[in-house]
Amino acid sequence: MFDPSNLNTRSQDLETAWHDAGQFYWGKPSSWLEGKPVFGPKSIPIKLPRYRVQDIDTMEDWSRAEYIFKLINKL
């Protein structure tokens, strides 16, 4: 929840929110070595479709990722 005042607001009525999928990051080697922040004014997001992103923290998440992968590759 980004804003507690929205506690009783339906998620469909809120502004679309995005999160970092952690899929990939590009940057100059010098920036990485200098410890510059990954997210800054020059950062550009790449929006991925929801079905292409799966956060894997549990065996259930892993199973879901495998299932989606199989479905996508049947096409």
OpenMM code with the backbone's topology and positions (N, CA, C; nanometers):
from openmm import Vec3, app, unit

residues = "MET PHE ASP PRO SER ASN LEU ASN THR ARG SER GLN ASP LEU GLU THR ALA TRP HIS ASP ALA GLY GLN PHE TYR TRP GLY LYS PRO SER SER TRP LEU GLU GLY LYS PRO VAL PHE GLY PRO LYS SER ILE PRO ILE LYS LEU PRO ARG TYR ARG VAL GLN ASP ILE ASP THR MET GLU ASP TRP SER ARG ALA GLU TYR ILE PHE LYS LEU ILE ASN LYS LEU".split()
positions = [
    Vec3(0.0862, -0.1174, 0.0000),
    Vec3(0.0000, 0.0000, 0.0000),
    Vec3(0.0903, 0.1230, 0.0000),
    Vec3(0.0759, 0.2041, -0.1047),
    Vec3(0.1578, 0.3247, -0.1165),
    Vec3(0.1051, 0.4379, -0.0289),
    Vec3(-0.0260, 0.4444, -0.0145),
    Vec3(-0.0882, 0.5551, 0.0577),
    Vec3(-0.1997, 0.5002, 0.1464),
    Vec3(-0.1803, 0.5000, 0.2777),
    Vec3(-0.2809, 0.4446, 0.3685),
    Vec3(-0.4194, 0.5078, 0.3541),
    Vec3(-0.4275, 0.6297, 0.3000),
    Vec3(-0.5597, 0.6914, 0.2836),
    Vec3(-0.6419, 0.6178, 0.1773),
    Vec3(-0.5799, 0.5309, 0.1000),
    Vec3(-0.6513, 0.4526, -0.0019),
    Vec3(-0.6950, 0.3157, 0.0490),
    Vec3(-0.6874, 0.2938, 0.1789),
    Vec3(-0.7193, 0.1642, 0.2377),
    Vec3(-0.8528, 0.1095, 0.1892),
    Vec3(-0.9533, 0.1917, 0.1792),
    Vec3(-1.0875, 0.1466, 0.1413),
    Vec3(-1.1204, 0.1734, -0.0051),
    Vec3(-1.0192, 0.2010, -0.0865),
    Vec3(-1.0394, 0.2265, -0.2290),
    Vec3(-1.0120, 0.0978, -0.3060),
    Vec3(-1.1004, 0.0675, -0.4019),
    Vec3(-1.0780, -0.0507, -0.4855),
    Vec3(-0.9509, -0.0312, -0.5680),
    Vec3(-0.8727, -0.1356, -0.5817),
    Vec3(-0.7465, -0.1242, -0.6572),
    Vec3(-0.7717, -0.0836, -0.8022),
    Vec3(-0.8876, -0.1223, -0.8582),
    Vec3(-0.9215, -0.0849, -0.9964),
    Vec3(-0.9359, 0.0665, -1.0118),
    Vec3(-0.9643, 0.1353, -0.9020),
    Vec3(-0.9858, 0.2799, -0.9073),
    Vec3(-0.8583, 0.3595, -0.8805),
    Vec3(-0.7494, 0.2900, -0.8522),
    Vec3(-0.6231, 0.3580, -0.8236),
    Vec3(-0.5395, 0.3713, -0.9506),
    Vec3(-0.4454, 0.4622, -0.9473),
    Vec3(-0.3521, 0.4787, -1.0580),
    Vec3(-0.2698, 0.3500, -1.0727),
    Vec3(-0.2388, 0.3125, -1.1963),
    Vec3(-0.1583, 0.1932, -1.2211),
    Vec3(-0.0220, 0.2076, -1.1552),
    Vec3(0.0201, 0.1037, -1.0866),
    Vec3(0.1506, 0.1044, -1.0201),
    Vec3(0.2392, -0.0011, -1.0851),
    Vec3(0.3676, 0.0264, -1.0892),
    Vec3(0.4649, -0.0668, -1.1463),
    Vec3(0.5655, -0.1030, -1.0382),
    Vec3(0.6282, -0.2173, -1.0521),
    Vec3(0.7334, -0.2546, -0.9577),
    Vec3(0.8526, -0.3074, -1.0360),
    Vec3(0.9662, -0.3063, -0.9723),
    Vec3(1.0896, -0.3541, -1.0333),
    Vec3(1.0869, -0.5061, -1.0379),
    Vec3(1.0892, -0.5597, -1.1593),
    Vec3(1.0876, -0.7050, -1.1744),
    Vec3(1.2265, -0.7652, -1.1561),
    Vec3(1.3287, -0.6813, -1.1558),
    Vec3(1.4644, -0.7310, -1.1366),
    Vec3(1.5139, -0.8170, -1.2511),
    Vec3(1.4551, -0.8017, -1.3677),
    Vec3(1.4912, -0.8851, -1.4822),
    Vec3(1.6305, -0.8536, -1.5350),
    Vec3(1.6600, -0.7272, -1.5519),
    Vec3(1.7886, -0.6858, -1.6070),
    Vec3(1.8124, -0.5381, -1.5833),
    Vec3(1.9392, -0.5014, -1.5805),
    Vec3(1.9798, -0.3618, -1.5663),
    Vec3(2.0971, -0.3389, -1.6618),
    Vec3(2.0979, -0.2254, -1.7260),
    Vec3(2.2102, -0.1876, -1.8112),
    Vec3(2.2739, -0.0631, -1.7532),
    Vec3(2.4030, -0.0529, -1.7656),
    Vec3(2.4717, 0.0664, -1.7176),
    Vec3(2.6183, 0.0610, -1.7567),
    Vec3(2.6838, 0.1716, -1.7366),
    Vec3(2.8272, 0.1795, -1.7652),
    Vec3(2.9037, 0.1076, -1.6544),
    Vec3(3.0089, 0.0348, -1.6910),
    Vec3(3.0885, -0.0324, -1.5874),
    Vec3(3.1364, 0.0645, -1.4793),
    Vec3(3.1741, 0.1854, -1.5195),
    Vec3(3.2240, 0.2822, -1.4210),
    Vec3(3.1161, 0.3188, -1.3195),
    Vec3(2.9920, 0.3264, -1.3631),
    Vec3(2.8829, 0.3588, -1.2700),
    Vec3(2.8643, 0.2484, -1.1669),
    Vec3(2.8741, 0.1226, -1.2113),
    Vec3(2.8610, 0.0107, -1.1182),
    Vec3(2.9766, 0.0132, -1.0181),
    Vec3(3.0978, 0.0337, -1.0710),
    Vec3(3.2154, 0.0323, -0.9841),
    Vec3(3.2148, 0.1469, -0.8837),
    Vec3(3.1561, 0.2603, -0.9225),
    Vec3(3.1482, 0.3763, -0.8330),
    Vec3(3.0311, 0.3660, -0.7356),
    Vec3(2.9484, 0.2627, -0.7515),
    Vec3(2.8354, 0.2430, -0.6605),
    Vec3(2.7225, 0.3421, -0.6804),
    Vec3(2.7097, 0.3947, -0.8024),
    Vec3(2.6002, 0.4890, -0.8292),
    Vec3(2.4671, 0.4154, -0.8201),
    Vec3(2.3604, 0.4855, -0.7813),
    Vec3(2.2294, 0.4202, -0.7676),
    Vec3(2.1788, 0.3678, -0.9025),
    Vec3(2.1110, 0.2550, -0.8972),
    Vec3(2.0537, 0.1960, -1.0182),
    Vec3(1.9401, 0.2836, -1.0707),
    Vec3(1.8595, 0.3376, -0.9802),
    Vec3(1.7457, 0.4204, -1.0205),
    Vec3(1.7798, 0.5663, -0.9979),
    Vec3(1.7704, 0.6443, -1.1037),
    Vec3(1.8007, 0.7865, -1.0959),
    Vec3(1.7284, 0.8613, -1.2056),
    Vec3(1.7607, 0.9891, -1.2227),
    Vec3(1.6912, 1.0709, -1.3210),
    Vec3(1.7066, 1.0202, -1.4647),
    Vec3(1.8126, 0.9470, -1.4933),
    Vec3(1.8341, 0.8978, -1.6298),
    Vec3(1.7838, 0.7541, -1.6484),
    Vec3(1.7228, 0.6971, -1.5458),
    Vec3(1.6696, 0.5610, -1.5554),
    Vec3(1.5495, 0.5577, -1.6491),
    Vec3(1.5410, 0.4514, -1.7267),
    Vec3(1.4289, 0.4342, -1.8200),
    Vec3(1.3691, 0.2963, -1.7952),
    Vec3(1.2391, 0.2888, -1.7639),
    Vec3(1.1787, 0.1576, -1.7404),
    Vec3(1.1469, 0.0867, -1.8717),
    Vec3(1.1509, -0.0428, -1.8669),
    Vec3(1.1026, -0.1248, -1.9776),
    Vec3(0.9831, -0.2008, -1.9224),
    Vec3(0.8660, -0.1682, -1.9713),
    Vec3(0.7430, -0.2291, -1.9194),
    Vec3(0.7264, -0.3682, -1.9786),
    Vec3(0.7121, -0.4658, -1.8905),
    Vec3(0.6944, -0.6044, -1.9314),
    Vec3(0.5508, -0.6467, -1.9056),
    Vec3(0.4941, -0.7283, -1.9945),
    Vec3(0.3585, -0.7777, -1.9679),
    Vec3(0.3584, -0.8633, -1.8411),
    Vec3(0.2508, -0.8570, -1.7689),
    Vec3(0.2400, -0.9269, -1.6409),
    Vec3(0.2708, -1.0761, -1.6525),
    Vec3(0.2306, -1.1380, -1.7641),
    Vec3(0.2524, -1.2820, -1.7783),
    Vec3(0.3993, -1.3174, -1.8035),
    Vec3(0.4838, -1.2188, -1.8291),
    Vec3(0.6258, -1.2433, -1.8539),
    Vec3(0.7117, -1.2246, -1.7283),
    Vec3(0.6477, -1.1927, -1.6153),
    Vec3(0.7218, -1.1657, -1.4924),
    Vec3(0.6687, -1.2557, -1.3819),
    Vec3(0.7583, -1.3239, -1.3131),
    Vec3(0.7187, -1.4056, -1.1988),
    Vec3(0.8250, -1.3929, -1.0917),
    Vec3(0.7875, -1.3376, -0.9792),
    Vec3(0.8784, -1.3300, -0.8650),
    Vec3(0.8824, -1.4688, -0.8021),
    Vec3(1.0002, -1.5234, -0.7840),
    Vec3(1.0112, -1.6592, -0.7310),
    Vec3(1.0741, -1.6547, -0.5924),
    Vec3(0.9885, -1.6779, -0.4925),
    Vec3(1.0315, -1.6831, -0.3532),
    Vec3(0.9984, -1.8174, -0.2887),
    Vec3(0.9051, -1.8891, -0.3499),
    Vec3(0.8593, -2.0150, -0.2910),
    Vec3(0.8517, -2.1224, -0.3999),
    Vec3(0.8342, -2.2467, -0.3588),
    Vec3(0.8162, -2.3556, -0.4558),
    Vec3(0.6880, -2.3356, -0.5359),
    Vec3(0.5863, -2.2770, -0.4730),
    Vec3(0.4616, -2.2483, -0.5449),
    Vec3(0.4880, -2.1465, -0.6569),
    Vec3(0.5687, -2.0435, -0.6292),
    Vec3(0.6055, -1.9458, -0.7314),
    Vec3(0.6790, -2.0147, -0.8464),
    Vec3(0.7701, -2.1056, -0.8122),
    Vec3(0.8471, -2.1780, -0.9142),
    Vec3(0.7531, -2.2609, -1.0025),
    Vec3(0.6592, -2.3302, -0.9403),
    Vec3(0.5622, -2.4108, -1.0155),
    Vec3(0.4803, -2.3240, -1.1095),
    Vec3(0.4395, -2.2082, -1.0612),
    Vec3(0.3624, -2.1164, -1.1454),
    Vec3(0.4465, -2.0695, -1.2637),
    Vec3(0.5724, -2.0379, -1.2395),
    Vec3(0.6610, -1.9936, -1.3469),
    Vec3(0.6768, -2.1035, -1.4513),
    Vec3(0.6938, -2.2279, -1.4079),
    Vec3(0.7059, -2.3387, -1.5027),
    Vec3(0.5786, -2.3566, -1.5831),
    Vec3(0.4645, -2.3449, -1.5186),
    Vec3(0.3355, -2.3592, -1.5859),
    Vec3(0.3186, -2.2508, -1.6931),
    Vec3(0.3469, -2.1274, -1.6576),
    Vec3(0.3343, -2.0167, -1.7530),
    Vec3(0.4323, -2.0364, -1.8685),
    Vec3(0.5553, -2.0785, -1.8377),
    Vec3(0.6554, -2.1024, -1.9415),
    Vec3(0.6046, -2.2067, -2.0413),
    Vec3(0.5487, -2.3165, -1.9899),
    Vec3(0.4961, -2.4217, -2.0774),
    Vec3(0.3823, -2.3698, -2.1642),
    Vec3(0.2937, -2.2914, -2.1063),
    Vec3(0.1823, -2.2356, -2.1827),
    Vec3(0.2307, -2.1424, -2.2945),
    Vec3(0.3253, -2.0577, -2.2622),
    Vec3(0.3774, -1.9620, -2.3598),
    Vec3(0.4450, -2.0357, -2.4750),
    Vec3(0.5175, -2.1411, -2.4437),
    Vec3(0.5943, -2.2129, -2.5467),
    Vec3(0.5116, -2.3130, -2.6258),
    Vec3(0.3852, -2.3317, -2.5911),
    Vec3(0.2956, -2.4166, -2.6703),
    Vec3(0.2493, -2.3439, -2.7959),
    Vec3(0.2513, -2.2111, -2.7900),
    Vec3(0.1967, -2.1314, -2.9011),
    Vec3(0.2778, -2.1401, -3.0238),
] * unit.nanometer
topology = app.Topology()
chain = topology.addChain("A")
for resn in residues:
    res = topology.addResidue(resn, chain)
    for name in ("N", "CA", "C"):
        topology.addAtom(name, app.Element.getBySymbol(name[0]), res)
